[in-house]
Amino acid sequence: MEFNIKGNIVDVFKEVIYPGTIYVENGVITKITPEKNSKYSNYILPGFIDSHVHIESSMLTPSEFAKNAVKFGTVATVSDPHEIANVCGISGIKFMIDDAEQVPFKFFFGAPSCVPATNMETSGASISSTDIDIIFKTFPISYLSEVMNYPGVVNEEADIIEKIKIAKKFEFPIDGHCPNLSGDNLKKYISFGITTDHECTSLSEALEKIQNGMKILIREGSAAKNFDELIPLLDKHPDYVMFCTDDLHPYDLLNGHINLLVKRANDYGYNLFKILRAVTLNPVLHYKLPVGLLRVGDDADFIVVKDLKDFEVIQTYIKGQLVYKEGRTLIEINKPSKINTFNCSFREPSDFNVPADGKSKIRVIEVIDGELLTNEYITEAKIFDGLAIADIENDILKVAVVNRYKDFKPSVGFVKNFGLKNGALATSVAHDSHNIIVIGTTDELIARAVNLIIKNKGGIAFVDGTCQWSLPLPIGGLMTDDTLENVSAKYQEIEDKVKANGTNLKSPLMTITFMSLLVIPHLKIGDKGLFNVDKFQFVDIFID
């Protein structure tokens, strides 16, 4: 197929904009002709790249994700299939790759380095260093995914070090994940060849990592929002910055993707070419991606936008194929086969009882809105009939994790700042092992919400005293083959019900999914109990 397209061409290498014509043949740019006397209203840019995303967090299959991301000028993602791998292992990675291959979108998948993320929780699979070697040899993989076990690296634990060595053998980039790591421990972590971090929450943290040679992925997802804090890096360190979403829930994807970060940075007054570098050139160079950058010989991966203020996308091309045009996606997909792992029985309210045994002071997970970080909060428990119960007046609710792979007793704790006055919210999207996590006001409602998840073999559910709402996620308990529009509507309905029952969190459905992420400080809960991330050990609910 041969065609040409005219417009104001944005050159991210020479940092110039000029009118011209781009000629494309068989998906490749064959010629670019500047036109001194021509005037065009539209602009042609390299397509945008999300430098770190878990597709599973959108609750969509890769193909459905692609259908929607192209509307906003995204042509490629650096995708970590860590979530589905924790549920289904290598079969989950294969599912993601197979589904992605049916669409003209550039997915670059990594080999998950930490499955399970820690041995402190139960996941559905384990990926060893031998498996990593097999994955690199068998599948089209582009990098070693985020090395979340940073204590293991610092302490030189054999398994994680071997995985890093294998990635180096294949000359793959190695992604990092090291929140709050600094000083000598940071230097040691980086010395193993780990090159990026997307967990920075402060400018000082990011600057220390840049000074030690790391690239910083500025994250603006649905739960963790670090863009405003970190965007000043773009001025003095444009070569060390990329943009990513990490975890993006369906309603947010319905309204935009990386284009929103481009527009926001532009509105803040940052240099256009530094902004575009962060979403095009930098990820291509760092990850060695075969994504076109508007050069002769490159794949024809580009977008046409109305202007350089709102960056409204008119057309998106991937390898010369028009995949989006003026409000309509041109990607068609097939329904995938379903893959899942669920092996647990229904629960009784008594499964969530917490006997006080004469004790009264408890550790509580304190939520920080818009952050993955949580604090440890100490308070007096509310005791009734010898049981510690939710203290709604003081915003102390119950949180529990139910193992979905083995029929074990749930682990139960308490959480503050979730704000729910009535009801229970449960989900099988619970990073990283994706057991069932639930937050609620009574044991009865907690059991009802959990049982709805078990019945659906995965999903999100909210119940109050009389009604229930659910979004089934039958693919791994993480995704559905439904459309983004339908998923977003159901997701938003549940979130609205949760907010109507008291929470003021910006994204309560995303927040709950990280309460069990045992590699993010400071206090979390997994299926084996309450966990102090800083000490990397389990702790009791009650304090003597």
NUZAPA-975569 format. One record per residue (C-alpha): residue in three letters; x, y, z. Coordinates in steps of 0.001 Angstrom, whole numbers, plus 500000, padded with zeros to 6 digits. Example, Ala and Ser with C-alpha at 12.3 -4.5 7.8 and 13.67 -1.06 7.14 Angstrom:
<pts>
ala512300495500507800ser513670498940507140
</pts>
This chain:
<pts>
met500000500000500000glu501278503407498981phe500065506851500140asn501239510285501167ile500075512709503811lys500582516459504106gly500838518696507146asn503125520537509514ile505774517937510346val507134517924513897asp510759516774513911val511761515653517437phe515405515231516413lys516100518647514889glu513428520283517083val511796522086514174ile508320522211512640tyr507912522629508896pro505232522067506219gly505801519004504099thr504651515693502668ile505381512246504051tyr505444509337501587val504674505830502821glu505090502492501074asn504465499060502628gly504254500549506090val507571502417505917ile508341506114505353thr510179506310502033lys510483510064501600ile509811513337503422thr509577516463501309pro509687519933502943glu507443522550501303lys508519526118501990asn505456527877500583ser502726525493501764lys500457526192504719tyr498636523508506702ser496454523648509778asn497152520096510975tyr500322518706512602ile502006515328512112leu503808513908515155pro505423510610516065gly502892508399517848phe502876508363521649ile504329505563523799asp503260504588527318ser506577503592528896his505158501366531612val501665499944531862his499915496858533145ile497230496310530514glu495357494094532970ser494595497102535176ser492350498495532461met490325495257532881leu490468494921529103thr492209492437526871pro495232493861525014ser493248493996521764glu490402495967523344phe492940498257525044ala494558498949521665lys491195499733520044asn490787502582522488ala494340503797523053val494772504647519364lys491986507217519695phe494371509264521803gly497455508890519635thr499076505974521445val500828503620519046ala502859501511521474thr503132500423525084val505901498949527187ser503668496396528864asp504412494346531951pro502180491210532094his503060490833535765glu499434490694536913ile498229487853534699ala501517486018535290asn500858486049539040val497522484384538346cys498290482014535454gly502078481972535062ile503624481502531621ser500184480604530204gly499033484090531192ile501930485739529369lys501144483670526278phe497495484738526484met498485488414526467ile500881488020523545asp498448485934521480asp495596488379522001ala497831491373521237glu499046489887517975gln495607490126516385val495730493935516272pro497970496457514450phe499304497966517675lys502844497774519040phe502818495974522384phe506259495377523877phe505896492845526652gly508401492169529396ala509274488999531272pro507894489395534814ser510811489265537245cys508875488876540479val506211486173540326pro505280485910543087ala506242489448544068thr507260488098547478asn507108484752549229met505006486462551880glu501769485844549967thr500124483130547894ser499854483629544146gly498598481385541384ala501995480776539825ser505741481064540211ile508236482110537545ser511779480955538267ser515043482073536721thr514875478966534511asp511417480098533374ile512781483572532594asp515390482006530324ile512661479998528565ile510425483087528199phe513242485104526614lys513954482282524162thr510324481428523357phe508311484654523281pro508747488081521631ile509930489798524817ser511598493218524992tyr512884493616528551leu512957492254532111ser509941493705533886glu510124495761537051val512372494240539702met510025494759542625asn512026492683545074tyr514509495463545770pro515387494046549217gly516287490811547442val518612492671545077val520281494627547867asn520730491426549861glu521878489564546723glu519290486801546913ala520226484121544401asp516979483830542405ile516466487503541586ile520172488027540850glu520093485085538441lys517096486586536613ile519003489838536203lys522043487960534875ile519868486198532301ala518435489526531103lys521961490859530719lys522928487760528741phe520175488563526245glu521081492280526402phe517603493296527510pro516909496460529521ile515967495856533165asp513137497864534713gly513243498919538333his510790499398541169cys512355500823544317pro510150503272546240asn512050505411548770leu515305503538548182ser518299505846548620gly521941506086549606asp524201503058549401asn521292500647548982leu520096502553545925lys523584502554544433lys523881498813545003tyr520464498199543424ile521422500223540344ser524839498551540116phe523177495330538984gly522091497055535763ile518608498199536747thr517897501273534686thr514457502778535426asp512085503601538247his508413504598538141glu507798504681541896cys509207508123542746thr506846510292544776ser509107513291545409leu511434515427543330ser514362514807545667glu513929511030545353ala513829511264541553leu516868513545541388glu518969511169543478lys518059508327541146ile518861510396538044gln522204511380539555asn522949507676539885gly522083507034536243met518450505935536378lys515713506979533961ile512565508238535696leu509146507248534396ile506780509989535507arg503614508161536483glu500065509432536340gly497745506487536787ser494339506101538347ala495599505616541910ala499193506866541950lys499496510390540607asn503026511804540622phe502979513997537522asp502767517422539150glu505483516592541657leu507933515214539094ile507309517181535893pro509994519805536801leu512532517085535931leu511724517725532280asp513534521080532213lys517017520032533297his516900516290532646pro514918515805529398asp516987512765528392tyr516126510967531642val512350511316531636met509510509233530172phe505754509287530829cys503700506303531940thr500332505385533412asp501322502138535191asp497755501271536273leu494859502916534434his491280501962535178pro488715501743532385tyr486873505004533039asp490126506963532775leu491082505245529518leu487681506171528145asn488663509827528495gly492291509806527422his495741508324527712ile499309509667527319asn497906512565525250leu496507514054528459leu499986514202529999val501378515802526840lys498664518452526946arg499126519023530664ala502871519518530400asn502309521868527481asp499712523838529466tyr502274524178532266gly504598525871529798tyr507235523192529293asn509189523050526053leu507215521162523395phe510163519141522145lys511187518086525637ile507625516914526208leu507481514982522948arg510896513498523653ala509490511926526849val506704510119524957thr508513509229521736leu512306509375521419asn513327508473524984pro511383505202525221val512454504206521712leu516115504724522564his515989503224526042tyr514028500080525209lys515339499819521624leu511806499811520283pro511064499436516561val508657502385516657gly508879505060513985leu509969508628514779leu509119510331511468arg512374509540509686val512940508064506256gly513255504303506742asp511182504286509932asp507899502468510313ala505032504858509569asp503908505192513197phe502515508684513504ile499512510774514415val497792513791512939val496521516366515434lys494454519519515015asp496868521752516910leu499738521770519387lys497617523023522274asp494896520434522862phe496580517683520794glu493212516430519587val493929513416517402ile492449513354513905gln494201510228512631thr496503507522513978tyr498727505376511764ile500654502287512883lys503097500815510376gly501262502704507678gln497835501378508604leu495148503899509463val493802502634512794tyr491836505679513921lys490090508441512009glu487989511352513262gly486229509686516170arg486177506117514905thr488589503315515684leu489279501091512688ile490623498117514656glu488461495001514691ile489034492176517195asn487937488631517937lys486710487382521310pro489514485580523168ser489375482248524935lys489179482618528719ile491965481706531127asn491513481662534894thr492533480172538250phe489928480086541029asn489743477479543789cys487975478672546942ser484634478116548653phe481997480570549839arg482591482377553134glu480600482911556315pro480496486192558281ser482231484433561177asp485283483867558940phe485992487577559334asn485675487803563138val488625489269565041pro488687488054568690ala490108490732570973asp491293488330573679gly491439491159576179lys493599493393573973ser492496496801572752lys495215498639570824ile495482497831567099arg497643498532564047val495652500069561212ile496536500564557534glu496214504313556897val495276505133553304ile496833508166551583asp494570509370548797gly496274509316545404glu499268507322546682leu500252503662546792leu502079504350550042thr500205503636553263asn501091504423556869glu500817502480560089tyr498263504059562419ile497875502990566061thr494508503366567793glu492124501832570293ala489936499118568825lys486178499167569082ile485238495995570987phe481797494354570981asp481055490937572511gly484769490220572700leu485364491001569014ala487198493912567415ile484774495449564925ala484653498349562483asp484520501778564109ile482601503728561501glu482497506975563499asn486294507073563554asp486628505741559995ile488202502439561042leu486894499685558752lys487694496031558343val489917494868555507ala490414491210554634val492197489092552046val490740485751550930asn493096483320549212arg491502482399545886tyr493963479640545002lys493661477553548186asp490851477214550715phe492572478905553651lys491209481076556447pro491002484760555442ser493452487238556931val491753490216558546gly492923493701559548phe491722497271559787val491995500289557509lys491594504043558031asn490677506883555649phe488627504749553302gly485545506610554471leu482833504017553831lys479783504462556098asn477825501449554898gly478533498425552723ala481442496306551530leu483646496586548449ala485462493488547187thr487674492758544192ser489898490024542779val492098492734541288ala494473492911544242his498133493509543445asp500180491462543095ser498850487983543755his495247488934543023asn493593487170545877ile490228488636546902ile490494491816548967val487505493400550695ile486845496481552818gly483573496742554687thr481576497957557640thr480224494596558913asp481250490959558687glu477911490100557081leu478380492566554233ile482018491568553822ala481002487912553379arg478299488851550860ala480714490877548718val483376488156548794asn480874485482547815leu479746487509544833ile483356487592543610ile483701483841544112lys480439483209542263asn481632485251539271lys485138483717539413gly486579487190539658gly485577490806539369ile484486493767541467ala481468493842543750phe479809496280546125val476952495431548466asp474955497480550931gly472132496366553172thr469672495698550337cys471372495776546908gln474439494525545108trp476414495605542043ser479104493654540238leu481504493708537303pro482509490111536405leu486116489667535243pro486235486065533991ile489674486299532338gly492148485645535126gly489809487402537531leu491408490538536061met489918491190532634thr486792490835530557asp486166490484526827asp483491493172527041thr483906496601525440leu485541499552527166glu482248501431527137asn480379498648528962val483207497995531409ser483530501695532169ala479802502048532774lys479716499136535235tyr482938500248536885gln481667503788537271glu478336502584538640ile480111500644541388glu482461503528542176asp479520505921542370lys477744503591544808val480857503392546979lys481180507180547001ala477465507586547731asn478055505454550823gly480651507764552280thr484116507572550743asn485799510769549567leu488710509003547895lys489302510065544308ser489481506454543140pro488353504005545836leu488191501058543445met491797501560542416thr492928502318545970ile491659499018547365thr493612497055544759phe496915498228546263met496142497480549919ser497703494041549412leu500792495180547492leu503474493951549878val506366495724548160ile505070499274548695pro505655500841552142his504588500927554847leu501796498683556152lys499839496286553911ile497809493091554181gly498197489822552263asp496496486456552483lys498955485420555221gly498420488466557421leu499315492076558188phe502709492980556742asn505256495664557664val506988496417554368asp509849498404555947lys510827495502558193phe509682492964555582gln507910490887558189phe504430490023559409val503061491890562412asp500116491301564719ile496941493358564537phe497010493870568287ile499757495667570143asp500457494471573675
</pts>
